[in-house]
């Protein structure tokens, strides 16, 4: 005890330095996540009411919209991860080495990353304008394809929502892949060339395996980011039509702040949190192997 | 290209490469082109079935309307206030903590660093309900403080800064300490000047993170007068009465700050992004 006291005294100033952060992290990050579990097992109105046990969690099983939202979110994650990674890698392969225009192309591909998500969602929503004068519909009319309802069409809406997500992640992935490709072992490539490997063999046997770490990194970041997707879905469709673009996060918001059922909203949020935790733990395990 | 020999890069290969790159570029800038083009069109022209990229009936009236009638300045100013105080307070709080935790070995320092960085994993969307309740308890709903204070703790800032501080040789501080300088003096006079590059990167990430905030303003800003630009724009676009050309002008104006910041700090941004990602 005395020892600790002495140490605390010695480190008085550093402890003062860390104190504001301790307060802010506790109030806005650590308390909320603990509070979330608590809220999910209580009746929550204006004040926290009685203990309701697992009631909210049992309700999840019969909540069709929740299952639909889980399915939608998973489809979004899978498509964004696959296309975002493949296109990002492809762009990086084309843009790693110097050539005329390389800088310009890199900048153009990267600009979507720095724009504000919600603003970009507004722009895409306008491009998907369902009338015949909508931008995409006018382009389709050149190809003699009839006007589409896009975000209002239950069969298309989810995919229309996914395109901008892929659009926005390509540049980010590309930059990480370029950094990885620059660190490629040139001797290894040279040896392969001497042995007469063609470009395809070099790509499959040398380039991709030696950038395994970056690929792993990009995949996991994309999965984690996309599972919690809220803003584009909220701005572009708010989950409509018929919940076909509902994501877990938009459903949390609607339950909590439209129907004011915060304790059920909290239970949904716990599910989202557990999904993210599960993926993170799996990834750590995978990485340490 | 990386997987081709110089001699394999024939003019056909080059042509195909440029062709593909230009196709992707068009896809990437299409939304911006649409936005710009629509913002200069008249409401009559945008309703035409025949689409033109270059407005035939060029007009500035949408910008005029957004700036005067819609008061876009007001929401821009709200965003600037939140970003300014949010970024500065976040950087101060997180850098002091990062320095303390990266440099001094006291009981709990490793634990705290892990916890702070670990909060990066918490999805904003999952914390909406408790965050709203906390802000309401402190009467922060409908206030700037309600939008500023929650963005201060950011694991990513602590992570980037602590990684950097660990690399600074401790000898530099030792000699100053012997000369009787306090820890705060050491931090300001020795550590900060050495850390200019990392602070550059942290500022940019922090700015983009705060400027991008949507969920917190959505919970906090009930009255329109306090809304930040992104929230106001999203509302504007969902009002059925609002015209596409005017929304396009407003989004163009709202995009300019991000593009300027990016152009100015492009190098720091990309360095920070790739180093952060590769290390983390």
Interface residues (C-beta under 8 A of the other chain):
Chain A: X4 X7 X8 X10 X11 X13 X14 X15 X17 X18 X20 X21 X22 X24 X25 X27 X28 X29 X30 X31 X32 X33 X35 X36 X39 X44 X87 X91 X93 X94 X95 X96 X97 X101 X105 X107 X108 X109 X110 X111 X112 X114 X115 X116 X117 X118 X119 X120 X121 X122 X123 X124 X125 X126 X127 X129 X131 X132 X133 X135 X138 X139 X141 X164 X167 X170 X171 X172 X175 X176 X178 X179 X180 X181 X184 X193 X199 X202 X203 X207 X213 X214 X217 X221 X224 X227 X228 X230 X231 X234 X235 X238 X248 X249 X252 X253 X256 X257 X262 X265 X266 X269 X270 X272 X273 X276 X277 X280
Chain B: X1 X2 X3 X4 X5 X8 X17 X18 X20 X21 X24 X25 X27 X28 X29 X30 X31 X32 X34 X35 X38 X46 X47 X48 X49 X50 X51 X93 X94 X96 X97 X99 X100 X101 X103 X104 X106 X107 X109 X112 X115 X116 X119 X121 X122 X123 X124 X125 X126 X127 X128 X129 X130 X131 X132 X133 X134 X149 X150 X152 X153 X155 X158 X182 X183 X184 X187 X208 X211 X212 X214 X215 X218 X219 X229 X230 X231 X233 X234 X237 X238 X244 X247 X248 X251 X254 X255 X258 X259 X261 X262 X266 X269 X270 X273 X274 X277 X278
